[in-house]
Amino acid sequence: PARGQDIESSMDIDFLDAVRGFQTAITLERPVECDTCHGNGLQPGSKPTICSECKGSGTVSVAQGPLQYRQTCPRCRGSGQLPGEPCKTCRGSGRVVRPDTIRVNIPPGAEGGKMIRLRGKGEAGIRGGPTGDLFIRPRIRSHPLLTREGRDLSMDLPITVGEALRGATIEVPTPSGNVHVKIPAGAQSGQRLRVR
């Protein structure tokens, strides 16, 4: 048995979806366990046989002149058994390639280029080995108003000269809904206000 390979895929994500987090599905062509043989590569009902060359020991004697030593049996590759009839569906590999839909949870605050790992969603293992992992690399689309600075969001907010001179309370859109922000009297262009 051998572990299946990891798979890497990319996914385009809207800016606000990356901020809030969401659940989606991705469909990939990937090797999955054969339904006929359940991953062992043998036709159902077929049984392995003892290797006739090594008589089931997995090693054979080799003589070179006066020296005699044992080496791995070349016919059964050291297993001591020869496989039975190969599965007709997967041709003995234990895996078939087909489209598979996988549920994906994108966590809140997902960052572009930072891999999201889904354990056991890569290629199926060979002959009953463990399944590999799926790594998703998010590509975050830009937003017309918001930009991201680490875990914080920034927005350029246009206000009138009167609001800057006298101060005002204005409604500001955020990913979790609109909030009221107080603009202090005498506000300057480029001044930063924080909404926790």
BAFI-3210 file (N, C-alpha, C; in Angstrom, 3 decimals, decimal comma, padded with zeros to 6 digits):
// residues 196
n [1|2|3|4|5|6|7|8|9|10|11|12|13|14|15|16|17|18|19|20|21|22|23|24|25|26|27|28|29|30|31|32|33|34|35|36|37|38|39|40|41|42|43|44|45|46|47|48|49|50|51|52|53|54|55|56|57|58|59|60|61|62|63|64|65|66|67|68|69|70|71|72|73|74|75|76|77|78|79|80|81|82|83|84|85|86|87|88|89|90|91|92|93|94|95|96|97|98|99|100|101|102|103|104|105|106|107|108|109|110|111|112|113|114|115|116|117|118|119|120|121|122|123|124|125|126|127|128|129|130|131|132|133|134|135|136|137|138|139|140|141|142|143|144|145|146|147|148|149|150|151|152|153|154|155|156|157|158|159|160|161|162|163|164|165|166|167|168|169|170|171|172|173|174|175|176|177|178|179|180|181|182|183|184|185|186|187|188|189|190|191|192|193|194|195|196]
n.u [000,824|000,415|000,610|-001,738|-001,225|-000,869|-003,116|-003,204|-005,052|-006,534|-008,691|-011,006|-012,153|-014,641|-014,086|-015,594|-016,666|-014,339|-013,637|-015,803|-016,033|-017,170|-019,117|-018,559|-018,507|-016,296|-015,468|-013,486|-011,399|-010,201|-008,138|-009,952|-011,002|-011,555|-014,773|-015,462|-013,386|-012,745|-010,332|-008,241|-007,315|-007,887|-009,927|-013,228|-013,637|-011,357|-008,264|-005,038|-002,062|000,498|003,858|005,554|008,251|009,776|008,565|006,879|008,481|009,593|012,205|015,055|017,664|020,913|023,724|027,086|029,851|031,906|030,400|027,283|024,133|021,096|018,430|015,879|012,922|012,510|010,146|007,789|008,417|009,243|006,990|006,056|003,759|001,665|-000,421|-003,978|-006,457|-006,503|-008,536|-011,206|-012,356|-010,597|-008,220|-006,413|-005,171|-006,532|-007,673|-009,761|-010,201|-012,290|-014,851|-015,207|-017,100|-016,398|-016,942|-016,125|-014,901|-014,372|-012,462|-013,311|-011,670|-009,855|-006,810|-005,297|-003,410|-002,562|-002,490|-005,258|-005,974|-007,351|-007,773|-007,330|-008,632|-007,319|-005,621|-006,719|-005,350|-002,886|-003,627|-005,096|-003,780|-003,377|-005,360|-004,325|-003,896|-005,881|-004,994|-005,970|-005,507|-006,436|-007,566|-008,073|-010,545|-010,546|-012,106|-014,460|-014,564|-013,333|-010,151|-007,559|-005,571|-003,588|-005,276|-007,116|-009,549|-009,695|-011,072|-011,646|-013,387|-015,600|-016,466|-018,408|-017,357|-018,647|-019,416|-016,892|-015,983|-017,962|-018,422|-020,033|-022,437|-022,264|-023,460|-021,837|-020,861|-020,171|-018,659|-020,324|-022,702|-024,313|-022,881|-022,929|-020,819|-018,996|-017,932|-015,375|-015,484|-013,698|-012,271|-009,629|-008,448|-007,492|-007,246|-007,472|-010,083|-011,258|-013,203|-014,097]
n.v [-001,201|002,285|005,775|008,123|010,739|014,260|016,891|019,980|022,920|025,907|028,659|031,130|033,784|035,940|039,162|039,943|037,463|036,127|037,602|037,177|034,390|031,228|028,454|026,147|024,228|022,149|020,708|018,118|016,232|013,298|010,561|008,021|005,550|002,334|001,124|-001,500|-003,341|-002,316|-000,999|-002,902|-003,969|-006,462|-008,768|-009,295|-012,129|-013,346|-014,763|-014,225|-016,053|-018,364|-017,532|-019,216|-019,229|-018,400|-019,869|-018,669|-017,358|-014,904|-014,371|-015,385|-017,807|-016,992|-017,730|-016,902|-017,876|-019,084|-017,832|-017,561|-016,136|-014,492|-012,877|-010,394|-011,739|-011,648|-012,074|-011,908|-009,671|-009,702|-010,131|-012,706|-013,635|-013,946|-011,773|-012,254|-012,542|-009,545|-006,666|-005,893|-003,415|-001,370|-002,246|-003,493|-001,510|-000,473|001,986|004,497|007,141|009,851|012,445|014,273|015,730|018,003|019,243|022,419|024,381|027,690|029,574|032,398|035,451|034,498|034,412|035,587|033,347|031,914|028,672|026,416|023,556|020,396|017,545|014,183|014,448|014,279|012,392|008,993|006,358|003,878|000,531|000,277|002,114|005,195|008,144|011,036|014,638|017,596|020,718|024,014|026,981|030,140|032,792|036,061|038,247|041,748|044,525|047,155|049,259|048,531|047,733|045,485|045,240|043,317|041,947|043,915|046,137|048,695|051,813|054,359|057,194|059,365|062,676|065,677|069,165|070,667|068,674|067,939|070,328|071,012|068,560|065,356|062,669|059,775|057,185|054,132|051,538|048,172|044,831|043,400|044,769|048,056|050,776|053,500|056,248|058,643|061,708|063,816|067,355|069,567|067,686|066,259|065,753|062,488|061,713|059,116|057,107|054,864|051,917|049,636]
n.w [000,000|-000,703|000,042|-001,274|-003,725|-002,976|-003,901|-005,611|-005,969|-007,340|-006,396|-007,227|-005,272|-004,014|-002,546|-000,188|000,541|001,269|003,507|005,274|005,310|004,095|002,780|000,204|-002,865|-004,722|-007,810|-008,889|-011,109|-010,054|-008,843|-007,316|-004,881|-006,247|-006,851|-007,387|-006,588|-004,148|-003,731|-003,537|-005,901|-006,964|-008,766|-007,619|-005,545|-006,467|-005,452|-003,952|-004,922|-003,807|-004,426|-006,953|-007,452|-005,182|-003,257|-001,414|000,458|-000,189|-000,769|-002,734|-003,374|-004,468|-006,350|-006,743|-007,999|-005,431|-003,510|-001,844|-001,551|-000,355|-002,060|-002,766|-004,089|-007,553|-008,933|-007,284|-005,927|-003,273|-001,699|-001,451|-002,498|-005,373|-007,093|-007,444|-010,020|-011,869|-011,142|-013,273|-013,646|-012,697|-013,690|-012,002|-010,496|-008,323|-008,222|-009,737|-012,096|-011,739|-011,836|-008,838|-006,316|-003,831|-000,594|000,654|003,244|003,547|005,624|007,784|006,984|005,117|003,296|000,296|-001,653|000,596|001,634|001,929|003,659|003,049|004,605|003,525|001,072|-001,296|-003,853|-004,032|-002,008|-002,981|-003,478|-001,040|000,591|002,567|001,823|-000,027|000,542|-000,128|-001,329|-001,347|-003,047|-002,443|-004,550|-004,178|-005,192|-006,039|-004,269|-004,843|-002,943|-000,481|000,989|002,048|004,952|006,403|009,066|009,127|007,604|005,145|004,002|001,652|002,353|001,050|001,988|002,521|002,371|004,307|006,162|007,035|008,248|010,255|011,441|011,626|011,620|009,867|007,639|007,130|004,930|005,851|005,926|007,650|007,684|007,642|009,500|011,876|011,773|013,535|012,413|013,334|014,168|012,079|010,636|008,728|005,358|004,532|007,152|009,587|010,745|013,190|013,238|015,463]
ca.u [000,000|001,140|-000,242|-002,094|-000,575|-001,617|-003,596|-003,252|-005,992|-006,761|-010,107|-011,282|-013,094|-015,003|-013,461|-016,439|-016,752|-013,090|-013,680|-016,835|-015,960|-018,354|-018,998|-018,789|-018,140|-015,381|-015,485|-012,163|-011,127|-009,129|-008,223|-010,666|-010,998|-012,405|-015,937|-015,559|-012,439|-012,540|-008,953|-007,166|-006,829|-008,218|-011,307|-013,914|-013,607|-010,014|-007,384|-003,615|-001,458|001,882|004,836|006,186|009,702|010,385|007,739|006,226|009,411|009,907|013,613|015,594|019,112|021,700|025,118|028,089|031,087|031,814|029,508|025,853|023,386|019,669|017,979|014,429|012,397|012,153|008,815|006,740|008,989|009,419|005,750|005,799|002,489|001,333|-001,812|-004,958|-006,883|-006,677|-009,883|-011,467|-012,746|-009,438|-007,058|-005,481|-004,547|-007,299|-008,192|-010,320|-010,268|-013,629|-015,133|-015,639|-017,479|-015,886|-017,385|-014,980|-015,174|-013,390|-012,584|-013,333|-010,343|-008,958|-005,866|-004,885|-002,143|-002,319|-003,141|-006,272|-005,739|-008,455|-007,159|-008,006|-009,410|-006,437|-005,753|-006,895|-004,125|-002,689|-003,838|-005,554|-003,008|-004,163|-005,628|-003,562|-004,639|-006,186|-004,593|-006,623|-004,862|-007,442|-007,221|-009,106|-010,860|-010,532|-013,401|-014,420|-014,434|-012,517|-008,850|-007,192|-004,246|-003,503|-006,616|-007,950|-010,068|-009,636|-011,962|-011,629|-014,757|-015,778|-017,415|-018,486|-016,578|-019,459|-019,303|-015,539|-015,850|-018,873|-018,551|-021,303|-022,547|-022,638|-023,620|-020,720|-021,074|-019,124|-019,048|-021,382|-023,839|-023,989|-022,666|-022,863|-019,490|-018,988|-016,820|-015,147|-015,404|-012,336|-011,612|-008,710|-008,369|-006,481|-007,334|-008,005|-011,024|-011,330|-014,424|-013,618]
ca.v [000,000|003,554|006,959|008,858|012,042|015,464|017,653|021,418|023,587|027,304|029,020|032,564|034,076|037,351|039,807|039,867|036,051|035,805|038,265|036,556|032,931|030,617|027,043|025,958|022,896|022,155|019,426|017,799|014,886|012,763|009,119|007,614|004,104|001,565|000,559|-002,935|-004,120|-001,575|-000,533|-003,913|-004,274|-007,831|-009,059|-009,916|-013,592|-013,814|-014,838|-014,293|-017,389|-018,381|-017,401|-020,507|-019,079|-018,335|-020,729|-017,861|-016,743|-013,541|-014,283|-016,523|-017,993|-016,649|-018,169|-016,309|-018,571|-019,741|-017,097|-017,793|-015,190|-014,410|-011,561|-010,271|-012,481|-010,707|-012,328|-011,380|-008,463|-009,887|-010,326|-014,136|-013,956|-013,357|-011,340|-013,024|-011,907|-008,108|-006,103|-005,464|-002,003|-000,479|-002,950|-003,898|-000,400|-000,168|003,354|004,971|008,600|010,338|013,720|014,139|017,021|018,079|020,421|023,193|025,484|028,776|030,214|033,866|036,067|033,770|035,294|035,160|032,626|031,092|027,389|025,816|022,113|019,478|016,236|013,019|014,781|014,208|011,138|007,781|005,588|002,732|-000,762|000,439|003,108|006,375|009,149|012,278|015,836|018,610|022,057|025,030|028,297|031,129|034,039|036,976|039,336|043,062|045,121|048,549|050,225|048,060|047,092|044,723|045,472|042,272|041,554|045,116|046,611|050,149|052,353|055,806|057,632|060,769|063,497|067,052|070,148|071,017|067,584|067,999|071,499|070,980|067,219|064,730|061,218|059,252|055,731|053,532|050,109|047,236|043,463|042,874|045,688|049,480|051,308|054,957|056,703|060,077|062,470|064,936|068,689|069,906|066,496|066,537|064,739|061,468|061,312|057,754|056,835|053,421|051,250|048,368]
ca.w [000,000|-000,743|000,243|-002,481|-003,902|-002,649|-005,056|-005,386|-006,865|-006,978|-006,391|-007,185|-004,187|-003,858|-001,398|001,011|000,934|001,972|004,824|006,115|005,301|003,495|002,413|-001,220|-003,359|-005,853|-008,504|-009,439|-011,635|-009,208|-008,598|-006,108|-004,681|-007,162|-006,157|-007,648|-005,773|-002,891|-003,620|-003,446|-007,243|-007,377|-009,156|-006,483|-005,538|-006,837|-004,281|-004,269|-004,863|-003,320|-005,513|-007,237|-007,536|-003,853|-002,397|-000,390|001,414|-000,602|-001,155|-003,483|-003,235|-005,656|-006,183|-007,626|-007,655|-004,131|-002,616|-001,988|-000,715|-000,665|-002,505|-002,927|-005,232|-008,611|-009,467|-006,392|-005,319|-001,836|-000,944|-001,287|-003,133|-006,663|-007,000|-008,208|-011,267|-011,661|-011,259|-014,643|-013,657|-012,513|-014,271|-010,952|-009,765|-007,120|-008,308|-011,001|-012,156|-012,064|-011,171|-007,451|-005,735|-002,458|000,167|001,129|004,162|003,498|006,945|007,764|006,934|004,211|002,619|-001,030|-001,721|001,795|001,344|002,798|003,561|003,313|004,819|002,968|-000,129|-002,462|-004,598|-003,225|-001,832|-003,860|-002,827|000,335|001,340|002,945|000,798|000,078|000,942|-001,141|-000,933|-002,174|-002,987|-002,803|-005,247|-003,714|-006,122|-005,380|-003,942|-005,304|-001,850|000,634|000,804|003,237|005,524|007,425|009,525|009,114|006,331|004,987|002,982|001,441|002,552|000,637|002,765|002,015|003,125|005,485|007,145|007,596|009,117|011,405|012,001|011,245|011,792|008,549|007,555|006,387|004,703|006,287|005,570|008,522|007,651|007,774|010,850|011,936|012,179|013,860|011,840|014,254|013,565|011,653|010,072|007,625|004,309|004,839|008,564|009,735|011,832|013,398|013,695|016,015]
c.u [000,862|000,155|-000,513|-001,401|-001,484|-002,026|-003,603|-004,173|-006,125|-008,242|-010,218|-012,390|-013,373|-014,433|-014,294|-016,631|-015,501|-013,074|-014,625|-016,640|-017,246|-018,074|-019,344|-018,441|-017,228|-015,432|-014,137|-012,175|-009,964|-009,265|-008,908|-010,665|-011,987|-013,542|-016,032|-014,672|-012,156|-011,071|-007,883|-006,650|-007,167|-009,683|-012,003|-013,967|-012,250|-009,120|-005,916|-003,111|-000,021|002,814|005,547|007,710|010,372|009,641|007,147|007,172|009,728|011,355|014,025|017,099|019,789|023,128|025,982|029,428|030,938|030,846|028,051|025,141|021,927|019,344|016,459|013,996|011,978|010,727|007,718|007,176|009,004|008,154|005,466|004,507|002,404|-000,129|-002,710|-005,301|-007,107|-008,130|-010,080|-011,822|-011,529|-008,150|-005,977|-004,871|-005,259|-007,916|-008,774|-010,386|-011,686|-013,847|-015,677|-015,931|-017,149|-016,403|-016,164|-015,478|-014,049|-013,527|-012,675|-011,910|-009,366|-008,092|-005,481|-003,522|-001,848|-003,157|-004,154|-006,160|-007,000|-007,861|-008,009|-008,835|-008,531|-006,679|-005,911|-005,554|-004,077|-002,791|-004,158|-004,767|-003,859|-004,293|-004,774|-004,469|-004,881|-005,791|-005,227|-005,924|-005,907|-006,834|-008,369|-009,295|-010,872|-011,964|-013,354|-014,197|-013,413|-011,170|-008,478|-005,767|-004,096|-004,904|-007,594|-008,406|-009,986|-010,566|-011,723|-013,077|-014,894|-016,814|-017,401|-017,628|-017,334|-019,370|-017,936|-015,394|-016,679|-018,870|-019,913|-021,272|-023,053|-022,709|-022,528|-021,008|-019,875|-019,556|-020,167|-022,599|-023,394|-023,836|-022,640|-021,498|-019,552|-017,730|-016,591|-015,107|-013,943|-011,573|-010,774|-008,751|-007,231|-006,487|-007,971|-008,910|-011,159|-012,695|-013,987|-014,488]
c.v [001,256|004,701|007,621|010,209|013,163|016,158|019,119|022,035|025,039|027,614|030,542|032,819|035,574|037,884|039,625|038,423|035,630|036,407|037,522|035,054|032,371|029,155|026,922|024,523|023,069|020,764|019,236|016,405|014,360|011,253|008,844|006,089|003,430|000,926|-000,957|-003,740|-003,473|-001,265|-001,598|-004,356|-005,659|-007,948|-009,713|-011,438|-014,156|-013,763|-014,839|-015,740|-017,273|-018,354|-018,730|-020,415|-019,087|-019,191|-019,960|-017,174|-015,287|-013,334|-015,535|-016,592|-017,679|-017,067|-017,473|-016,903|-019,265|-019,045|-017,439|-016,846|-015,171|-012,985|-011,576|-010,986|-011,496|-010,898|-011,708|-010,106|-008,530|-010,131|-011,791|-014,578|-013,298|-012,951|-012,245|-012,278|-010,414|-007,673|-005,576|-003,979|-001,083|-001,067|-003,231|-002,765|-000,083|001,221|003,616|006,497|008,995|011,680|013,479|015,532|017,007|019,356|021,099|024,299|026,501|029,537|031,737|034,414|035,330|034,752|034,708|034,478|031,745|029,814|026,984|024,313|021,332|018,072|015,129|013,298|014,840|012,915|009,969|007,055|004,396|001,454|-000,618|001,414|004,327|007,364|010,388|013,436|016,744|019,960|023,050|026,362|029,342|032,319|035,004|038,092|040,660|043,572|046,592|049,578|049,822|047,519|046,432|045,053|044,506|041,814|042,731|045,440|048,130|050,572|053,856|056,260|059,099|061,471|064,909|067,973|070,538|069,951|067,599|069,160|071,375|069,636|066,662|063,264|060,669|057,728|055,173|052,047|049,289|045,824|042,892|043,786|047,128|049,865|052,836|055,354|058,205|060,699|063,667|066,275|068,996|068,717|066,874|065,416|063,772|061,022|059,937|057,680|055,333|052,982|049,887|047,219]
c.w [000,000|-000,603|-001,100|-002,529|-003,411|-003,951|-004,666|-006,423|-006,424|-007,107|-006,311|-006,168|-004,162|-002,551|-000,127|001,475|001,703|003,368|005,765|006,299|004,722|003,186|000,930|-001,598|-004,560|-006,483|-009,192|-010,054|-010,795|-009,077|-007,270|-006,037|-005,638|-006,364|-006,321|-006,700|-004,420|-002,648|-003,590|-004,817|-007,763|-007,760|-007,969|-006,622|-005,902|-005,605|-004,739|-004,160|-004,365|-004,523|-005,705|-007,259|-006,164|-002,837|-001,216|000,578|001,079|-000,987|-001,920|-003,254|-004,556|-005,368|-007,222|-007,227|-006,325|-003,166|-002,905|-001,024|-001,156|-001,095|-002,657|-004,199|-006,328|-009,129|-008,600|-005,674|-003,799|-001,045|-000,665|-001,943|-004,503|-006,605|-007,822|-009,488|-011,031|-011,874|-012,677|-014,719|-013,614|-013,085|-013,229|-010,148|-008,453|-007,136|-009,697|-010,940|-012,563|-011,367|-009,766|-006,909|-004,248|-001,808|000,768|002,050|004,048|004,812|006,822|007,787|006,043|003,441|001,273|-000,988|-000,521|001,674|002,408|002,586|003,922|003,400|004,188|001,730|-001,374|-003,220|-003,625|-003,119|-002,779|-003,037|-001,335|001,171|001,668|001,791|001,048|000,480|-000,254|-000,569|-001,895|-001,934|-003,404|-003,554|-004,953|-004,744|-005,352|-005,179|-004,349|-004,183|-000,787|000,168|002,122|003,656|006,692|007,794|009,501|007,698|006,307|003,870|002,878|001,466|002,143|001,538|002,181|002,886|004,400|006,562|007,806|008,571|010,392|012,134|011,636|011,650|010,465|008,592|006,640|006,180|005,190|005,879|006,429|008,574|007,845|009,243|010,758|012,504|012,411|013,269|012,769|013,497|013,238|011,095|008,852|006,594|004,638|006,289|008,668|010,955|011,965|013,882|014,184|015,523]
res [p|a|r|g|q|d|i|e|s|s|m|d|i|d|f|l|d|a|v|r|g|f|q|t|a|i|t|l|e|r|p|v|e|c|d|t|c|h|g|n|g|l|q|p|g|s|k|p|t|i|c|s|e|c|k|g|s|g|t|v|s|v|a|q|g|p|l|q|y|r|q|t|c|p|r|c|r|g|s|g|q|l|p|g|e|p|c|k|t|c|r|g|s|g|r|v|v|r|p|d|t|i|r|v|n|i|p|p|g|a|e|g|g|k|m|i|r|l|r|g|k|g|e|a|g|i|r|g|g|p|t|g|d|l|f|i|r|p|r|i|r|s|h|p|l|l|t|r|e|g|r|d|l|s|m|d|l|p|i|t|v|g|e|a|l|r|g|a|t|i|e|v|p|t|p|s|g|n|v|h|v|k|i|p|a|g|a|q|s|g|q|r|l|r|v|r]
***
